Amino acid sequence: MSIDPVCKKEVDEKNAPGGKVRYWGEVFHFCSEECRKAFRRQPHEYAPEIAEGRGPGYDKARTSETWRT
Ligand SMILES: [Zn+2]
């Protein structure tokens, strides 16, 4: 299980209903599309320890998303 960084619910990473987002090399799984969208808007809010010292927030070039693969 993995923890949805937005709502802190447990999410099955093999079947995450909200898909997943790779952010600075870390993969986050989401319980819903809403949580995924919230994370995309402000990833540094939900993963401050990861974003720290690594430039401004969400960087498309360094972030990849998998949605319902
Ligand atoms: Zn959630």
N, CA, C, O and the ligand as a Tripos MOL2 file, in Angstrom:
@<TRIPOS>MOLECULE
protein
  277   275    70     0     0
PROTEIN
NO_CHARGES

@<TRIPOS>ATOM
      1 N           0.8360   -1.1940    0.0000 N.3       1 MET1
      2 CA          0.0000    0.0000    0.0000 C.3       1 MET1
      3 C           0.8730    1.2460    0.0000 C.2       1 MET1
      4 O           1.9970    1.2590    0.5020 O.2       1 MET1
      5 N           0.3130    2.2690   -0.5740 N.am      2 SER2
      6 CA          0.9990    3.5370   -0.5960 C.3       2 SER2
      7 C           0.0160    4.5830   -0.0700 C.2       2 SER2
      8 O          -1.1980    4.3770   -0.1070 O.2       2 SER2
      9 N           0.5390    5.6880    0.4120 N.am      3 ILE3
     10 CA         -0.3320    6.7030    1.0040 C.3       3 ILE3
     11 C          -0.5720    7.8380    0.0120 C.2       3 ILE3
     12 O           0.3640    8.4270   -0.5280 O.2       3 ILE3
     13 N          -1.8190    8.1200   -0.2050 N.am      4 ASP4
     14 CA         -2.2000    9.2750   -1.0210 C.3       4 ASP4
     15 C          -1.7080   10.5310   -0.2840 C.2       4 ASP4
     16 O          -2.1450   10.7970    0.8360 O.2       4 ASP4
     17 N          -0.8090   11.3010   -0.9000 N.am      5 PRO5
     18 CA         -0.2340   12.4510   -0.1840 C.3       5 PRO5
     19 C          -1.2360   13.5840    0.0530 C.2       5 PRO5
     20 O          -0.9940   14.4670    0.8760 O.2       5 PRO5
     21 N          -2.3380   13.5590   -0.6560 N.am      6 VAL6
     22 CA         -3.3140   14.6400   -0.5340 C.3       6 VAL6
     23 C          -4.2660   14.3850    0.6320 C.2       6 VAL6
     24 O          -4.4280   15.2440    1.5000 O.2       6 VAL6
     25 N          -4.8880   13.2250    0.6570 N.am      7 CYS7
     26 CA         -5.8790   12.9530    1.6980 C.3       7 CYS7
     27 C          -5.3780   11.9590    2.7350 C.2       7 CYS7
     28 O          -6.0710   11.6770    3.7130 O.2       7 CYS7
     29 N          -4.1540   11.4170    2.5220 N.am      8 LYS8
     30 CA         -3.5080   10.4950    3.4700 C.3       8 LYS8
     31 C          -4.1980    9.1430    3.5890 C.2       8 LYS8
     32 O          -3.9720    8.4010    4.5450 O.2       8 LYS8
     33 N          -5.0320    8.8350    2.6190 N.am      9 LYS9
     34 CA         -5.6570    7.5180    2.6290 C.3       9 LYS9
     35 C          -4.7040    6.5020    2.0260 C.2       9 LYS9
     36 O          -3.8270    6.8490    1.2340 O.2       9 LYS9
     37 N          -4.8820    5.2540    2.4060 N.am     10 GLU10
     38 CA         -4.0760    4.2020    1.8040 C.3      10 GLU10
     39 C          -4.6090    3.8900    0.4220 C.2      10 GLU10
     40 O          -5.8170    3.8050    0.2040 O.2      10 GLU10
     41 N          -3.6730    3.7190   -0.5170 N.am     11 VAL11
     42 CA         -4.0530    3.4190   -1.8850 C.3      11 VAL11
     43 C          -3.2530    2.2040   -2.3400 C.2      11 VAL11
     44 O          -2.0540    2.1060   -2.0770 O.2      11 VAL11
     45 N          -3.9140    1.2940   -3.0150 N.am     12 ASP12
     46 CA         -3.2280    0.1330   -3.5740 C.3      12 ASP12
     47 C          -2.4610    0.5950   -4.8120 C.2      12 ASP12
     48 O          -3.0640    0.9780   -5.8150 O.2      12 ASP12
     49 N          -1.1450    0.5570   -4.7360 N.am     13 GLU13
     50 CA         -0.3580    1.1050   -5.8490 C.3      13 GLU13
     51 C          -0.5040    0.3120   -7.1500 C.2      13 GLU13
     52 O          -0.1980    0.8180   -8.2290 O.2      13 GLU13
     53 N          -0.9610   -0.9070   -7.0420 N.am     14 LYS14
     54 CA         -1.1500   -1.6920   -8.2630 C.3      14 LYS14
     55 C          -2.4680   -1.3680   -8.9490 C.2      14 LYS14
     56 O          -2.6730   -1.6940  -10.1180 O.2      14 LYS14
     57 N          -3.3430   -0.7310   -8.2160 N.am     15 ASN15
     58 CA         -4.6520   -0.4300   -8.7810 C.3      15 ASN15
     59 C          -5.1700    0.8930   -8.2110 C.2      15 ASN15
     60 O          -6.2730    0.9630   -7.6700 O.2      15 ASN15
     61 N          -4.3630    1.9200   -8.3430 N.am     16 ALA16
     62 CA         -4.7390    3.2140   -7.7730 C.3      16 ALA16
     63 C          -5.8660    3.8400   -8.5860 C.2      16 ALA16
     64 O          -5.7110    4.0890   -9.7810 O.2      16 ALA16
     65 N          -6.9970    4.0910   -7.9400 N.am     17 PRO17
     66 CA         -8.1500    4.6470   -8.6710 C.3      17 PRO17
     67 C          -7.8650    6.0200   -9.2620 C.2      17 PRO17
     68 O          -8.4760    6.4150  -10.2550 O.2      17 PRO17
     69 N          -6.9350    6.7440   -8.6490 N.am     18 GLY18
     70 CA         -6.6280    8.0920   -9.1440 C.3      18 GLY18
     71 C          -5.3640    8.1450   -9.9780 C.2      18 GLY18
     72 O          -4.8860    9.2300  -10.3100 O.2      18 GLY18
     73 N          -4.8170    6.9900  -10.3190 N.am     19 GLY19
     74 CA         -3.5930    6.9880  -11.1080 C.3      19 GLY19
     75 C          -2.3910    7.3640  -10.2640 C.2      19 GLY19
     76 O          -2.4600    7.3980   -9.0350 O.2      19 GLY19
     77 N          -1.2890    7.6470  -10.9410 N.am     20 LYS20
     78 CA         -0.0860    7.9950  -10.1860 C.3      20 LYS20
     79 C           0.6710    9.1130  -10.8680 C.2      20 LYS20
     80 O           0.5030    9.3730  -12.0600 O.2      20 LYS20
     81 N           1.4980    9.7620  -10.0920 N.am     21 VAL21
     82 CA          2.3120   10.8600  -10.5930 C.3      21 VAL21
     83 C           3.7380   10.6450  -10.1110 C.2      21 VAL21
     84 O           3.9680   10.3420   -8.9400 O.2      21 VAL21
     85 N           4.6840   10.8010  -11.0090 N.am     22 ARG22
     86 CA          6.0790   10.7440  -10.6010 C.3      22 ARG22
     87 C           6.5500   12.1790  -10.3990 C.2      22 ARG22
     88 O           6.4020   13.0270  -11.2780 O.2      22 ARG22
     89 N           7.1050   12.4270   -9.2550 N.am     23 TYR23
     90 CA          7.5130   13.7820   -8.9090 C.3      23 TYR23
     91 C           8.8870   13.7120   -8.2780 C.2      23 TYR23
     92 O           9.0500   13.1290   -7.2060 O.2      23 TYR23
     93 N           9.8700   14.2960   -8.9260 N.am     24 TRP24
     94 CA         11.2540   14.2620   -8.4600 C.3      24 TRP24
     95 C          11.7000   12.8450   -8.1140 C.2      24 TRP24
     96 O          12.3480   12.6070   -7.0950 O.2      24 TRP24
     97 N          11.3390   11.9290   -8.9770 N.am     25 GLY25
     98 CA         11.8060   10.5600   -8.7900 C.3      25 GLY25
     99 C          10.9720    9.7270   -7.8330 C.2      25 GLY25
    100 O          11.1670    8.5150   -7.7350 O.2      25 GLY25
    101 N          10.0500   10.3590   -7.1300 N.am     26 GLU26
    102 CA          9.1610    9.6290   -6.2310 C.3      26 GLU26
    103 C           7.8290    9.4010   -6.9420 C.2      26 GLU26
    104 O           7.3540   10.2590   -7.6850 O.2      26 GLU26
    105 N           7.2430    8.2470   -6.7050 N.am     27 VAL27
    106 CA          5.9530    7.9830   -7.3130 C.3      27 VAL27
    107 C           4.8630    8.0830   -6.2570 C.2      27 VAL27
    108 O           4.9610    7.4850   -5.1860 O.2      27 VAL27
    109 N           3.8400    8.8360   -6.5680 N.am     28 PHE28
    110 CA          2.7060    8.9970   -5.6580 C.3      28 PHE28
    111 C           1.4700    8.3920   -6.2920 C.2      28 PHE28
    112 O           1.2500    8.5030   -7.4980 O.2      28 PHE28
    113 N           0.6720    7.7540   -5.4620 N.am     29 HIS29
    114 CA         -0.5710    7.1390   -5.9310 C.3      29 HIS29
    115 C          -1.7470    7.8710   -5.3120 C.2      29 HIS29
    116 O          -1.6690    8.3920   -4.1990 O.2      29 HIS29
    117 N          -2.8330    7.8960   -6.0590 N.am     30 PHE30
    118 CA         -3.9730    8.7020   -5.6240 C.3      30 PHE30
    119 C          -5.2590    7.9000   -5.5860 C.2      30 PHE30
    120 O          -5.4870    7.0050   -6.4000 O.2      30 PHE30
    121 N          -6.1080    8.2520   -4.5990 N.am     31 CYS31
    122 CA         -7.3650    7.5290   -4.4210 C.3      31 CYS31
    123 C          -8.3990    7.9910   -5.4310 C.2      31 CYS31
    124 O          -9.3690    7.2820   -5.6990 O.2      31 CYS31
    125 N          -8.1970    9.1810   -5.9960 N.am     32 SER32
    126 CA         -9.1880    9.7160   -6.9170 C.3      32 SER32
    127 C          -8.5200   10.7320   -7.8380 C.2      32 SER32
    128 O          -7.4220   11.2200   -7.5730 O.2      32 SER32
    129 N          -9.2160   11.0290   -8.9190 N.am     33 GLU33
    130 CA         -8.7010   12.0200   -9.8470 C.3      33 GLU33
    131 C          -8.6110   13.3850   -9.1700 C.2      33 GLU33
    132 O          -7.7240   14.1800   -9.4800 O.2      33 GLU33
    133 N          -9.5310   13.6540   -8.2440 N.am     34 GLU34
    134 CA         -9.5230   14.9390   -7.5460 C.3      34 GLU34
    135 C          -8.2270   15.1150   -6.7650 C.2      34 GLU34
    136 O          -7.6160   16.1840   -6.7890 O.2      34 GLU34
    137 N          -7.8160   14.0650   -6.0770 N.am     35 CYS35
    138 CA         -6.5780   14.1560   -5.3060 C.3      35 CYS35
    139 C          -5.3820   14.3260   -6.2380 C.2      35 CYS35
    140 O          -4.4440   15.0620   -5.9330 O.2      35 CYS35
    141 N          -5.4250   13.6410   -7.3710 N.am     36 ARG36
    142 CA         -4.3280   13.7560   -8.3170 C.3      36 ARG36
    143 C          -4.2360   15.1840   -8.8530 C.2      36 ARG36
    144 O          -3.1460   15.7420   -8.9780 O.2      36 ARG36
    145 N          -5.3850   15.7600   -9.1640 N.am     37 LYS37
    146 CA         -5.3970   17.1330   -9.6740 C.3      37 LYS37
    147 C          -4.9010   18.1060   -8.6070 C.2      37 LYS37
    148 O          -4.1670   19.0470   -8.9080 O.2      37 LYS37
    149 N          -5.3020   17.8740   -7.3700 N.am     38 ALA38
    150 CA         -4.8630   18.7490   -6.2850 C.3      38 ALA38
    151 C          -3.3450   18.6700   -6.1490 C.2      38 ALA38
    152 O          -2.6780   19.6840   -5.9450 O.2      38 ALA38
    153 N          -2.8140   17.4680   -6.2620 N.am     39 PHE39
    154 CA         -1.3690   17.3080   -6.1640 C.3      39 PHE39
    155 C          -0.6610   18.0020   -7.3160 C.2      39 PHE39
    156 O           0.3670   18.6500   -7.1200 O.2      39 PHE39
    157 N          -1.2020   17.8700   -8.4990 N.am     40 ARG40
    158 CA         -0.5810   18.4990   -9.6640 C.3      40 ARG40
    159 C          -0.5490   20.0160   -9.5400 C.2      40 ARG40
    160 O           0.3970   20.6690   -9.9810 O.2      40 ARG40
    161 N          -1.5870   20.5590   -8.9380 N.am     41 ARG41
    162 CA         -1.6160   22.0180   -8.7700 C.3      41 ARG41
    163 C          -0.5440   22.4860   -7.8040 C.2      41 ARG41
    164 O           0.1240   23.4890   -8.0520 O.2      41 ARG41
    165 N          -0.3770   21.7660   -6.7060 N.am     42 GLN42
    166 CA          0.5510   22.2130   -5.6700 C.3      42 GLN42
    167 C           1.3410   21.0500   -5.0840 C.2      42 GLN42
    168 O           1.1810   20.7220   -3.9090 O.2      42 GLN42
    169 N           2.1850   20.4310   -5.8870 N.am     43 PRO43
    170 CA          2.9180   19.2630   -5.3790 C.3      43 PRO43
    171 C           3.8030   19.6030   -4.1830 C.2      43 PRO43
    172 O           4.0120   18.7650   -3.3050 O.2      43 PRO43
    173 N           4.3210   20.8230   -4.1460 N.am     44 HIS44
    174 CA          5.2010   21.2020   -3.0410 C.3      44 HIS44
    175 C           4.4350   21.3150   -1.7260 C.2      44 HIS44
    176 O           5.0230   21.2480   -0.6460 O.2      44 HIS44
    177 N           3.1090   21.4880   -1.8290 N.am     45 GLU45
    178 CA          2.2870   21.5330   -0.6200 C.3      45 GLU45
    179 C           2.1810   20.1500    0.0100 C.2      45 GLU45
    180 O           2.1410   19.9990    1.2310 O.2      45 GLU45
    181 N           2.1380   19.1500   -0.8620 N.am     46 TYR46
    182 CA          1.8900   17.7960   -0.3840 C.3      46 TYR46
    183 C           3.1620   16.9790   -0.1980 C.2      46 TYR46
    184 O           3.1690   15.9870    0.5300 O.2      46 TYR46
    185 N           4.2220   17.3920   -0.8500 N.am     47 ALA47
    186 CA          5.4880   16.6750   -0.7140 C.3      47 ALA47
    187 C           6.6250   17.6740   -0.5200 C.2      47 ALA47
    188 O           7.5650   17.7170   -1.3140 O.2      47 ALA47
    189 N           6.5320   18.4770    0.5430 N.am     48 PRO48
    190 CA          7.5280   19.5450    0.7360 C.3      48 PRO48
    191 C           8.9420   19.0140    0.9050 C.2      48 PRO48
    192 O           9.9020   19.6490    0.4690 O.2      48 PRO48
    193 N           9.0760   17.8550    1.5350 N.am     49 GLU49
    194 CA         10.4180   17.3160    1.7750 C.3      49 GLU49
    195 C          11.0970   16.9050    0.4760 C.2      49 GLU49
    196 O          12.3240   16.8550    0.3870 O.2      49 GLU49
    197 N          10.2720   16.6090   -0.5310 N.am     50 ILE50
    198 CA         10.8250   16.2010   -1.8170 C.3      50 ILE50
    199 C          11.1520   17.4150   -2.6680 C.2      50 ILE50
    200 O          12.1700   17.4500   -3.3590 O.2      50 ILE50
    201 N          10.2790   18.4060   -2.6100 N.am     51 ALA51
    202 CA         10.4720   19.5890   -3.4350 C.3      51 ALA51
    203 C          11.5910   20.4830   -2.8950 C.2      51 ALA51
    204 O          12.1550   21.3010   -3.6220 O.2      51 ALA51
    205 N          11.8930   20.3150   -1.6420 N.am     52 GLU52
    206 CA         12.8420   21.2040   -0.9830 C.3      52 GLU52
    207 C          14.1750   21.3060   -1.7180 C.2      52 GLU52
    208 O          14.8150   20.2970   -2.0140 O.2      52 GLU52
    209 N          14.5690   22.5050   -1.9980 N.am     53 GLY53
    210 CA         15.8650   22.7380   -2.6200 C.3      53 GLY53
    211 C          15.9600   22.3060   -4.0590 C.2      53 GLY53
    212 O          17.0530   22.2430   -4.6210 O.2      53 GLY53
    213 N          14.8320   22.0090   -4.6600 N.am     54 ARG54
    214 CA         14.8920   21.4930   -6.0230 C.3      54 ARG54
    215 C          14.1330   22.3610   -7.0000 C.2      54 ARG54
    216 O          13.5750   21.8610   -7.9770 O.2      54 ARG54
    217 N          14.1080   23.6190   -6.7520 N.am     55 GLY55
    218 CA         13.4830   24.5050   -7.7180 C.3      55 GLY55
    219 C          11.9990   24.6270   -7.5330 C.2      55 GLY55
    220 O          11.4250   24.0280   -6.6230 O.2      55 GLY55
    221 N          11.3830   25.3870   -8.3780 N.am     56 PRO56
    222 CA          9.9770   25.7410   -8.1890 C.3      56 PRO56
    223 C           9.0090   24.6390   -8.5920 C.2      56 PRO56
    224 O           8.8570   24.3190   -9.7700 O.2      56 PRO56
    225 N           8.3710   24.0790   -7.6010 N.am     57 GLY57
    226 CA          7.2140   23.2010   -7.7780 C.3      57 GLY57
    227 C           7.2070   22.2150   -8.9210 C.2      57 GLY57
    228 O           8.1950   21.5440   -9.2200 O.2      57 GLY57
    229 N           6.0880   22.1630   -9.5240 N.am     58 TYR58
    230 CA          5.8190   21.1650  -10.5480 C.3      58 TYR58
    231 C           6.5740   21.4750  -11.8300 C.2      58 TYR58
    232 O           6.3600   22.5170  -12.4500 O.2      58 TYR58
    233 N           7.4300   20.5920  -12.2130 N.am     59 ASP59
    234 CA          8.2340   20.8000  -13.4070 C.3      59 ASP59
    235 C           7.8930   19.7000  -14.4080 C.2      59 ASP59
    236 O           8.2310   18.5340  -14.2050 O.2      59 ASP59
    237 N           7.2400   20.0760  -15.4540 N.am     60 LYS60
    238 CA          6.7850   19.0840  -16.4350 C.3      60 LYS60
    239 C           7.9220   18.2210  -16.9510 C.2      60 LYS60
    240 O           7.7570   17.0220  -17.1750 O.2      60 LYS60
    241 N           9.0740   18.8440  -17.1360 N.am     61 ALA61
    242 CA         10.1960   18.1120  -17.7010 C.3      61 ALA61
    243 C          10.6850   17.0000  -16.7650 C.2      61 ALA61
    244 O          11.2760   16.0170  -17.2110 O.2      61 ALA61
    245 N          10.4320   17.1700  -15.4740 N.am     62 ARG62
    246 CA         10.9270   16.1960  -14.5030 C.3      62 ARG62
    247 C           9.7960   15.3790  -13.8890 C.2      62 ARG62
    248 O          10.0070   14.6230  -12.9410 O.2      62 ARG62
    249 N           8.6410   15.5320  -14.4170 N.am     63 THR63
    250 CA          7.4890   14.8690  -13.8280 C.3      63 THR63
    251 C           6.7710   14.0670  -14.9060 C.2      63 THR63
    252 O           6.5610   14.5550  -16.0160 O.2      63 THR63
    253 N           6.4050   12.8640  -14.5810 N.am     64 SER64
    254 CA          5.6220   12.0940  -15.5370 C.3      64 SER64
    255 C           4.4050   11.5280  -14.8260 C.2      64 SER64
    256 O           4.4330   11.2520  -13.6270 O.2      64 SER64
    257 N           3.3720   11.3670  -15.5700 N.am     65 GLU65
    258 CA          2.1500   10.8750  -14.9860 C.3      65 GLU65
    259 C           1.6890    9.6290  -15.7170 C.2      65 GLU65
    260 O           1.8700    9.4860  -16.9260 O.2      65 GLU65
    261 N           1.1050    8.7540  -14.9690 N.am     66 THR66
    262 CA          0.4720    7.5960  -15.5890 C.3      66 THR66
    263 C          -0.9630    7.5860  -15.1220 C.2      66 THR66
    264 O          -1.2460    7.5320  -13.9250 O.2      66 THR66
    265 N          -1.8250    7.6360  -16.0400 N.am     67 TRP67
    266 CA         -3.2460    7.7160  -15.7150 C.3      67 TRP67
    267 C          -3.9540    6.5360  -16.3330 C.2      67 TRP67
    268 O          -4.0780    6.4270  -17.5520 O.2      67 TRP67
    269 N          -4.4140    5.6550  -15.4680 N.am     68 ARG68
    270 CA         -5.1580    4.4750  -15.9020 C.3      68 ARG68
    271 C          -4.4380    3.6690  -16.9700 C.2      68 ARG68
    272 O          -4.9500    3.4950  -18.0760 O.2      68 ARG68
    273 N          -3.2810    3.1920  -16.6480 N.am     69 THR69
    274 CA         -2.5540    2.3230  -17.5750 C.3      69 THR69
    275 C          -2.9970    0.8880  -17.3570 C.2      69 THR69
    276 O          -2.5110   -0.0180  -18.0340 O.2      69 THR69
    277 ZN         -7.0860   10.9220   -1.9410 Zn       70 ZN70
@<TRIPOS>BOND
     1     1     2 1
     2     2     3 1
     3     3     4 2
     4     3     5 am
     5     5     6 1
     6     6     7 1
     7     7     8 2
     8     7     9 am
     9     9    10 1
    10    10    11 1
    11    11    12 2
    12    11    13 am
    13    13    14 1
    14    14    15 1
    15    15    16 2
    16    15    17 am
    17    17    18 1
    18    18    19 1
    19    19    20 2
    20    19    21 am
    21    21    22 1
    22    22    23 1
    23    23    24 2
    24    23    25 am
    25    25    26 1
    26    26    27 1
    27    27    28 2
    28    27    29 am
    29    29    30 1
    30    30    31 1
    31    31    32 2
    32    31    33 am
    33    33    34 1
    34    34    35 1
    35    35    36 2
    36    35    37 am
    37    37    38 1
    38    38    39 1
    39    39    40 2
    40    39    41 am
    41    41    42 1
    42    42    43 1
    43    43    44 2
    44    43    45 am
    45    45    46 1
    46    46    47 1
    47    47    48 2
    48    47    49 am
    49    49    50 1
    50    50    51 1
    51    51    52 2
    52    51    53 am
    53    53    54 1
    54    54    55 1
    55    55    56 2
    56    55    57 am
    57    57    58 1
    58    58    59 1
    59    59    60 2
    60    59    61 am
    61    61    62 1
    62    62    63 1
    63    63    64 2
    64    63    65 am
    65    65    66 1
    66    66    67 1
    67    67    68 2
    68    67    69 am
    69    69    70 1
    70    70    71 1
    71    71    72 2
    72    71    73 am
    73    73    74 1
    74    74    75 1
    75    75    76 2
    76    75    77 am
    77    77    78 1
    78    78    79 1
    79    79    80 2
    80    79    81 am
    81    81    82 1
    82    82    83 1
    83    83    84 2
    84    83    85 am
    85    85    86 1
    86    86    87 1
    87    87    88 2
    88    87    89 am
    89    89    90 1
    90    90    91 1
    91    91    92 2
    92    91    93 am
    93    93    94 1
    94    94    95 1
    95    95    96 2
    96    95    97 am
    97    97    98 1
    98    98    99 1
    99    99   100 2
   100    99   101 am
   101   101   102 1
   102   102   103 1
   103   103   104 2
   104   103   105 am
   105   105   106 1
   106   106   107 1
   107   107   108 2
   108   107   109 am
   109   109   110 1
   110   110   111 1
   111   111   112 2
   112   111   113 am
   113   113   114 1
   114   114   115 1
   115   115   116 2
   116   115   117 am
   117   117   118 1
   118   118   119 1
   119   119   120 2
   120   119   121 am
   121   121   122 1
   122   122   123 1
   123   123   124 2
   124   123   125 am
   125   125   126 1
   126   126   127 1
   127   127   128 2
   128   127   129 am
   129   129   130 1
   130   130   131 1
   131   131   132 2
   132   131   133 am
   133   133   134 1
   134   134   135 1
   135   135   136 2
   136   135   137 am
   137   137   138 1
   138   138   139 1
   139   139   140 2
   140   139   141 am
   141   141   142 1
   142   142   143 1
   143   143   144 2
   144   143   145 am
   145   145   146 1
   146   146   147 1
   147   147   148 2
   148   147   149 am
   149   149   150 1
   150   150   151 1
   151   151   152 2
   152   151   153 am
   153   153   154 1
   154   154   155 1
   155   155   156 2
   156   155   157 am
   157   157   158 1
   158   158   159 1
   159   159   160 2
   160   159   161 am
   161   161   162 1
   162   162   163 1
   163   163   164 2
   164   163   165 am
   165   165   166 1
   166   166   167 1
   167   167   168 2
   168   167   169 am
   169   169   170 1
   170   170   171 1
   171   171   172 2
   172   171   173 am
   173   173   174 1
   174   174   175 1
   175   175   176 2
   176   175   177 am
   177   177   178 1
   178   178   179 1
   179   179   180 2
   180   179   181 am
   181   181   182 1
   182   182   183 1
   183   183   184 2
   184   183   185 am
   185   185   186 1
   186   186   187 1
   187   187   188 2
   188   187   189 am
   189   189   190 1
   190   190   191 1
   191   191   192 2
   192   191   193 am
   193   193   194 1
   194   194   195 1
   195   195   196 2
   196   195   197 am
   197   197   198 1
   198   198   199 1
   199   199   200 2
   200   199   201 am
   201   201   202 1
   202   202   203 1
   203   203   204 2
   204   203   205 am
   205   205   206 1
   206   206   207 1
   207   207   208 2
   208   207   209 am
   209   209   210 1
   210   210   211 1
   211   211   212 2
   212   211   213 am
   213   213   214 1
   214   214   215 1
   215   215   216 2
   216   215   217 am
   217   217   218 1
   218   218   219 1
   219   219   220 2
   220   219   221 am
   221   221   222 1
   222   222   223 1
   223   223   224 2
   224   223   225 am
   225   225   226 1
   226   226   227 1
   227   227   228 2
   228   227   229 am
   229   229   230 1
   230   230   231 1
   231   231   232 2
   232   231   233 am
   233   233   234 1
   234   234   235 1
   235   235   236 2
   236   235   237 am
   237   237   238 1
   238   238   239 1
   239   239   240 2
   240   239   241 am
   241   241   242 1
   242   242   243 1
   243   243   244 2
   244   243   245 am
   245   245   246 1
   246   246   247 1
   247   247   248 2
   248   247   249 am
   249   249   250 1
   250   250   251 1
   251   251   252 2
   252   251   253 am
   253   253   254 1
   254   254   255 1
   255   255   256 2
   256   255   257 am
   257   257   258 1
   258   258   259 1
   259   259   260 2
   260   259   261 am
   261   261   262 1
   262   262   263 1
   263   263   264 2
   264   263   265 am
   265   265   266 1
   266   266   267 1
   267   267   268 2
   268   267   269 am
   269   269   270 1
   270   270   271 1
   271   271   272 2
   272   271   273 am
   273   273   274 1
   274   274   275 1
   275   275   276 2
@<TRIPOS>SUBSTRUCTURE
     1 MET1         2 RESIDUE 1 A MET
     2 SER2         6 RESIDUE 1 A SER
     3 ILE3        10 RESIDUE 1 A ILE
     4 ASP4        14 RESIDUE 1 A ASP
     5 PRO5        18 RESIDUE 1 A PRO
     6 VAL6        22 RESIDUE 1 A VAL
     7 CYS7        26 RESIDUE 1 A CYS
     8 LYS8        30 RESIDUE 1 A LYS
     9 LYS9        34 RESIDUE 1 A LYS
    10 GLU10       38 RESIDUE 1 A GLU
    11 VAL11       42 RESIDUE 1 A VAL
    12 ASP12       46 RESIDUE 1 A ASP
    13 GLU13       50 RESIDUE 1 A GLU
    14 LYS14       54 RESIDUE 1 A LYS
    15 ASN15       58 RESIDUE 1 A ASN
    16 ALA16       62 RESIDUE 1 A ALA
    17 PRO17       66 RESIDUE 1 A PRO
    18 GLY18       70 RESIDUE 1 A GLY
    19 GLY19       74 RESIDUE 1 A GLY
    20 LYS20       78 RESIDUE 1 A LYS
    21 VAL21       82 RESIDUE 1 A VAL
    22 ARG22       86 RESIDUE 1 A ARG
    23 TYR23       90 RESIDUE 1 A TYR
    24 TRP24       94 RESIDUE 1 A TRP
    25 GLY25       98 RESIDUE 1 A GLY
    26 GLU26      102 RESIDUE 1 A GLU
    27 VAL27      106 RESIDUE 1 A VAL
    28 PHE28      110 RESIDUE 1 A PHE
    29 HIS29      114 RESIDUE 1 A HIS
    30 PHE30      118 RESIDUE 1 A PHE
    31 CYS31      122 RESIDUE 1 A CYS
    32 SER32      126 RESIDUE 1 A SER
    33 GLU33      130 RESIDUE 1 A GLU
    34 GLU34      134 RESIDUE 1 A GLU
    35 CYS35      138 RESIDUE 1 A CYS
    36 ARG36      142 RESIDUE 1 A ARG
    37 LYS37      146 RESIDUE 1 A LYS
    38 ALA38      150 RESIDUE 1 A ALA
    39 PHE39      154 RESIDUE 1 A PHE
    40 ARG40      158 RESIDUE 1 A ARG
    41 ARG41      162 RESIDUE 1 A ARG
    42 GLN42      166 RESIDUE 1 A GLN
    43 PRO43      170 RESIDUE 1 A PRO
    44 HIS44      174 RESIDUE 1 A HIS
    45 GLU45      178 RESIDUE 1 A GLU
    46 TYR46      182 RESIDUE 1 A TYR
    47 ALA47      186 RESIDUE 1 A ALA
    48 PRO48      190 RESIDUE 1 A PRO
    49 GLU49      194 RESIDUE 1 A GLU
    50 ILE50      198 RESIDUE 1 A ILE
    51 ALA51      202 RESIDUE 1 A ALA
    52 GLU52      206 RESIDUE 1 A GLU
    53 GLY53      210 RESIDUE 1 A GLY
    54 ARG54      214 RESIDUE 1 A ARG
    55 GLY55      218 RESIDUE 1 A GLY
    56 PRO56      222 RESIDUE 1 A PRO
    57 GLY57      226 RESIDUE 1 A GLY
    58 TYR58      230 RESIDUE 1 A TYR
    59 ASP59      234 RESIDUE 1 A ASP
    60 LYS60      238 RESIDUE 1 A LYS
    61 ALA61      242 RESIDUE 1 A ALA
    62 ARG62      246 RESIDUE 1 A ARG
    63 THR63      250 RESIDUE 1 A THR
    64 SER64      254 RESIDUE 1 A SER
    65 GLU65      258 RESIDUE 1 A GLU
    66 THR66      262 RESIDUE 1 A THR
    67 TRP67      266 RESIDUE 1 A TRP
    68 ARG68      270 RESIDUE 1 A ARG
    69 THR69      274 RESIDUE 1 A THR
    70 ZN70       277 GROUP 0 **** ****
